[in-house]
Amino acid sequence: MTGTRNLIRLMTWLSPTFPVGGFNYSHGLEQAVADGLVIDAETLRDWTETLLSHGSAWNDAVLLAESWRLAGEGADLTEISELADAMAGSCERHLETMNQGAAFLDATRAWPLSVHADLARGAAWPVAVGAVAGASEMPLEPTIAAFLHAFVANQVQAALRLMRLGQVAGVDVLASLEPAIGAVAARAARSSLDDLGNAALNAEVAAMRHETLNSRIFRT
């Protein structure tokens, strides 16, 4: 495919309107807001950048890259799929990644690929995106960048619903995180599974505690 067609397809797959149900999930942000860990644009930016550089979003980028390589080579995706499944740090994180992955695979059947049969039992969100992109010969680094941008955009959209954060402030957060998204995408494109690691402990605890939050609007 040409570069323009690749871009259009990535924009389609990772658009907020693509039917993966991303608007249902806050990735633990709802609990972080309830606990006073995220209270404004600055703390939202810091929270999200930590996830990108040292947390679950980084791990997802590494898993995506490995899935992309395996699918591009026509290799078996079983082990990477099982690894991504096992790395979900809580019940709700597992729900989020597996539901979005299954929905992504279902929706991308509009572009028939052999990986849909290979992942017939479903796959975590980054594995699904990486495998479909790799089988489609999408460029790796732009795919990761688009994936991470979609993650950040979803965090901002969740914050807009959870606290007093106007849309202009939300756009400012997105703009300020562009360098981080680019840097993490470049680093993840060169990564291997040895680079997996998560140091965003507050975010992991928030995701676990969200399971018992009494009043909530997000599933995670």
C-alpha positions in Angstrom: 0.0 0.0 0.0 1.0 3.6 -0.5 1.9 5.8 2.5 -1.3 7.7 2.1 -3.4 4.5 2.2 -1.5 3.3 5.2 -2.2 6.5 7.0 -5.9 6.4 6.1 -6.2 2.9 7.3 -4.4 3.6 10.6 -6.7 6.6 11.2 -9.7 4.3 10.6 -8.5 1.5 12.9 -7.4 3.8 15.7 -10.2 6.4 15.5 -12.4 7.0 18.6 -15.3 6.0 16.4 -13.9 2.5 15.5 -16.1 0.0 17.2 -13.8 -1.3 20.0 -15.7 0.3 22.9 -12.7 2.3 24.1 -15.0 5.0 25.6 -16.1 2.4 28.2 -12.7 2.2 29.9 -10.7 4.7 31.9 -7.7 2.4 32.5 -7.9 3.1 36.2 -8.0 6.9 35.7 -11.5 7.1 37.4 -10.0 5.7 40.6 -7.0 8.1 40.4 -9.4 11.0 40.1 -11.4 9.8 43.0 -8.2 9.4 45.1 -7.1 12.9 44.2 -4.0 11.7 42.3 -5.2 13.4 39.1 -6.8 16.7 39.7 -6.0 19.0 36.8 -4.3 19.2 33.4 -0.8 19.1 34.9 -1.4 16.0 36.9 -3.2 14.3 34.0 -0.3 15.0 31.8 2.2 13.6 34.3 0.0 10.5 34.9 -0.4 9.8 31.3 3.3 10.4 30.4 4.3 7.9 33.2 2.1 5.3 31.7 3.6 6.0 28.2 7.3 5.9 29.4 7.2 3.4 32.3 3.8 1.8 32.6 1.2 -0.3 30.9 1.2 1.8 27.7 4.9 1.1 27.3 4.4 -2.6 27.7 1.5 -2.5 25.2 3.8 -0.8 22.7 6.4 -3.5 23.1 3.8 -6.3 22.8 2.4 -4.6 19.7 5.9 -4.4 18.1 6.6 -8.1 18.7 3.1 -9.1 17.4 3.8 -7.0 14.3 7.0 -8.8 13.6 5.6 -12.3 14.2 2.5 -11.6 12.0 4.7 -10.1 9.2 6.8 -13.3 9.2 3.7 -15.5 9.3 4.9 -16.9 12.7 2.8 -18.5 15.5 1.1 -15.8 17.6 0.1 -18.2 20.5 2.9 -17.4 22.9 2.8 -13.6 22.5 -1.0 -13.7 22.9 -0.7 -15.7 26.1 2.0 -13.4 27.4 -0.2 -10.3 26.8 -3.1 -12.0 28.4 -1.0 -12.9 31.5 0.5 -9.4 31.8 -2.9 -7.8 32.5 -2.3 -6.6 36.1 -5.9 -6.8 37.4 -9.3 -8.2 36.6 -10.4 -4.9 35.1 -7.2 -4.4 33.0 -7.7 -7.9 31.7 -11.4 -7.1 30.8 -10.3 -3.9 29.1 -7.5 -5.3 26.9 -9.3 -8.6 26.0 -12.6 -6.9 25.1 -11.0 -4.3 23.0 -8.8 -6.8 21.3 -11.7 -9.0 20.4 -13.7 -6.1 19.1 -10.8 -4.9 17.0 -10.4 -8.3 15.4 -14.1 -8.5 14.7 -14.2 -5.0 13.1 -11.0 -5.5 11.0 -12.5 -8.6 9.3 -13.6 -6.0 6.7 -9.9 -6.4 5.6 -9.7 -10.2 5.5 -6.3 -11.5 6.8 -5.0 -14.9 7.9 -4.3 -13.6 11.4 -8.0 -13.4 12.0 -8.1 -17.2 11.9 -4.9 -17.4 13.9 -6.4 -15.3 16.7 -9.9 -16.8 16.4 -10.0 -17.2 20.2 -9.3 -13.5 20.7 -6.2 -11.6 21.7 -5.2 -8.7 23.9 -5.6 -5.2 22.4 -1.9 -4.6 21.5 -1.5 -8.1 20.1 -4.6 -7.7 17.9 -3.5 -4.3 16.6 0.1 -5.4 16.1 -0.8 -8.7 14.3 -3.3 -7.1 12.0 -1.0 -4.2 11.2 2.0 -6.6 10.6 0.0 -8.8 8.4 -1.2 -5.7 6.4 2.5 -4.6 6.0 1.8 -1.3 7.9 5.0 0.5 8.9 5.8 -0.3 12.5 6.8 3.0 14.1 3.7 4.9 12.8 1.5 2.1 13.9 2.8 2.3 17.4 2.6 6.1 17.4 -1.1 5.9 16.3 -1.8 3.3 18.9 -0.3 5.4 21.7 -2.0 8.5 20.5 -5.3 6.7 20.6 -4.5 5.7 24.2 -3.7 9.2 25.3 -6.7 10.6 23.5 -8.9 8.1 25.4 -7.3 9.2 28.7 -8.1 12.8 28.0 -11.7 12.0 26.9 -12.1 10.1 30.2 -10.7 13.0 32.2 -13.1 15.4 30.5 -16.0 13.3 31.9 -14.4 12.8 35.3 -13.3 16.3 36.4 -13.4 20.0 35.6 -11.1 19.9 32.6 -12.2 21.9 29.6 -11.7 20.8 26.1 -9.0 23.5 25.5 -7.1 22.1 28.4 -7.6 18.6 27.1 -6.1 19.6 23.7 -3.2 21.2 25.5 -2.5 17.9 27.3 -2.6 16.1 23.9 -0.3 18.6 22.3 2.2 18.5 25.2 2.4 14.7 25.0 3.3 14.6 21.3 7.1 14.4 22.0 6.6 11.6 24.5 4.4 9.7 22.1 7.0 10.0 19.3 9.9 9.1 21.6 8.1 6.0 23.0 7.0 4.9 19.6 10.6 5.1 18.3 11.9 3.2 21.3 9.3 0.5 21.2 9.9 0.0 17.4 13.5 -1.1 18.4 12.4 -3.1 21.4 12.3 -6.8 22.2 10.4 -8.6 24.9 13.4 -8.1 27.2 12.4 -4.5 27.4 9.0 -5.2 29.1 8.7 -3.7 32.5 6.2 -1.6 34.5 7.2 1.0 37.2 3.8 2.9 37.3 2.8 1.3 40.6 0.2 4.0 41.5 -1.6 3.3 38.2 -1.7 -0.4 38.8 -3.0 0.0 42.3 -5.7 2.4 41.1 -6.8 -0.1 38.4 -7.1 -2.8 41.1 -9.0 -0.5 43.6 -11.4 0.6 40.9 -13.0 -2.8 41.1 -14.6 -1.8 44.4 -15.3 1.9 43.6 -19.0 2.4 44.7 -20.1 5.0 42.1 -18.5 4.9 38.7 -19.1 5.7 35.1 -16.4 3.6 33.5 -15.9 -0.2 33.4 -12.2 0.2 34.4 
